[in-house]
Structure formats: structure tokens, C-alpha cells
Amino acid sequence: MRVTIRAARPEDAKAIFQLIRDELYENLSAADTAHILARLCVNRKHKVFSAEVDGQVVGFLHICDYESILLRDQLKNITAIAVAASYRHIGIGRALLRWAEHWAEEYGAKGVRLDYHPLLASANEFFKACGFQGNVKLFQE
């Protein structure tokens, strides 16, 4: 099995919609997902990555700017990450995070943060194993 991480494209909308519905339990419509993804794909302050196995999108991650009056250093914000249940525990989530972290570093961020609250304890364990302390992971200097 070969996993490819790449920038999402508008034609990934159907698969991303299914992941949002099935894995994140969000009630966004397919049309809204397509519209939002098309808009994000051309906005340089946002990046959506797709994880593909054998030509099928099985995961995605959305990351964008995060600025706060309370923070001296810029962070990037992970607003969503999902991997299809049948493709978990093989490194796809970690690969998506690595790509997101690399993108964040390229744009001068000092770390990444999670902008949502995972529903499952296993998600919290996953992020902790990936180096997050609470909802933040700072990069080494």
C-alpha cells in the first residue's frame, strides 16, 4: 500500500465530505464542502492536504494562520484532521501532521495548535504521541 500526501484539489470534495460526515460527525452538506474546499485551495493562508491510497482520498488535514494578541510568536492552526477508520493505525495521520508542520515552518510559524476538541480519547493519545502538549506543539529551535 502506497500512501501519498498532496495538496488537496477541488475534485477531492466528495471524499473530504464523506470524511467530515463519517469521521468528524459534522453535518456539512456536500455542496458546502465543495464550495469551501474550492475557496481554501486558492487562499495562501490556508492549506488542505489529502492523503491518498491507490488513487482514493482516505484522509485530510486543514491548517491555517493563527494569530493572537496573547502570543508573541505566530502559530498555525489545525482546524480539522480525519482519516477513514479502515486506514487508521498505519501512519497516515502522522504523515498528514508532518506535512502540515513542514508547511507551517516554511511560513515562519513557531508551532501548531489544534482548534478542535477530539471526541475520542484515542485522538488525544494520538496527538500526545505526536508531540502535542495539550493542544499545542512547538517546533524545536
C-alpha positions in Angstrom: 0.0 0.0 0.0 1.4 3.4 -1.1 0.3 6.5 0.8 0.6 9.8 -1.0 0.2 13.2 0.8 -0.5 16.1 -1.5 -2.3 19.4 -1.7 -6.0 18.9 -1.8 -7.8 19.7 -5.0 -11.4 20.8 -5.6 -12.1 17.3 -7.0 -11.4 15.8 -3.6 -14.5 17.5 -2.2 -16.7 14.3 -2.3 -14.2 12.2 -0.4 -13.5 15.0 2.1 -17.2 15.5 2.6 -17.6 11.8 3.4 -14.7 12.0 5.9 -16.2 15.1 7.6 -19.5 13.3 7.9 -18.3 9.8 8.9 -15.2 10.6 11.0 -15.8 14.1 12.4 -19.6 13.8 12.7 -20.1 17.2 11.3 -23.3 18.0 9.4 -21.9 20.0 6.5 -23.5 19.4 3.1 -21.6 18.1 0.1 -22.3 21.3 -1.8 -21.0 23.4 1.1 -17.9 21.2 1.4 -17.1 21.6 -2.3 -17.6 25.4 -2.1 -15.4 25.8 1.0 -12.7 23.5 -0.4 -12.5 25.4 -3.7 -12.1 28.6 -1.8 -9.5 27.3 0.5 -7.4 25.7 -2.3 -6.7 29.2 -3.7 -6.1 31.0 -0.4 -2.4 31.0 0.5 -3.2 31.5 4.3 -4.9 28.0 4.2 -3.6 24.6 3.2 -5.6 21.5 2.9 -3.7 18.2 2.5 -5.2 15.0 1.1 -3.9 11.5 1.9 -4.4 9.2 -0.9 -4.1 5.4 -1.1 -4.3 3.7 -4.5 -5.9 6.8 -6.0 -8.6 7.1 -3.2 -8.6 10.0 -0.7 -8.7 8.4 2.7 -7.7 11.3 4.9 -7.3 15.1 5.0 -6.0 17.9 7.2 -6.8 21.6 7.1 -4.3 24.1 8.5 -4.3 27.9 8.5 -2.9 31.0 10.2 -3.4 31.6 13.9 -2.6 34.9 15.5 -3.5 36.0 19.0 -2.8 39.1 21.0 -1.7 36.7 23.7 1.1 35.2 21.6 4.3 36.7 20.6 5.1 34.1 18.0 2.9 33.0 15.1 1.4 29.5 15.2 -0.6 27.7 12.5 -4.0 26.3 13.4 -5.1 22.7 12.6 -8.8 23.1 12.2 -9.6 19.5 11.0 -7.9 16.2 10.5 -9.6 12.9 9.7 -8.5 9.5 8.4 -11.0 6.9 7.4 -11.5 4.3 10.1 -10.3 1.4 7.9 -7.0 3.2 7.2 -6.1 4.2 10.8 -3.0 2.9 12.7 -0.8 2.8 9.6 0.8 6.2 9.8 -1.5 8.3 7.6 -2.4 10.8 10.4 1.2 11.2 11.3 2.1 11.8 7.7 -0.6 14.5 7.4 0.8 16.1 10.5 4.4 16.1 9.3 3.3 17.8 6.0 1.3 20.4 7.9 4.2 21.1 10.3 6.6 21.4 7.4 4.3 23.9 5.7 3.9 25.8 8.9 7.7 26.1 9.4 8.1 27.2 5.8 5.8 30.1 6.6 7.7 31.1 9.8 5.4 29.6 12.4 6.9 28.5 15.7 4.5 25.7 16.2 1.0 24.3 15.5 -2.1 24.1 17.6 -5.3 22.2 17.5 -8.5 24.2 17.1 -11.0 21.5 17.9 -11.7 19.0 20.7 -11.3 15.4 19.6 -14.3 13.3 20.6 -12.3 10.1 21.2 -9.7 9.5 23.9 -7.6 7.7 21.3 -7.4 11.0 19.4 -6.0 12.7 22.4 -3.5 9.9 22.8 -2.5 10.2 19.1 -1.8 13.9 19.4 0.2 13.4 22.6 2.3 10.7 20.9 2.9 13.2 18.1 4.4 15.7 20.5 1.5 17.9 21.4 1.3 19.3 24.9 -2.4 20.0 25.4 -3.4 21.5 22.1 0.0 22.9 21.1 3.1 21.6 19.6 6.1 24.0 19.4 8.9 23.4 17.0 12.5 22.9 18.1 14.8 25.9 17.6 
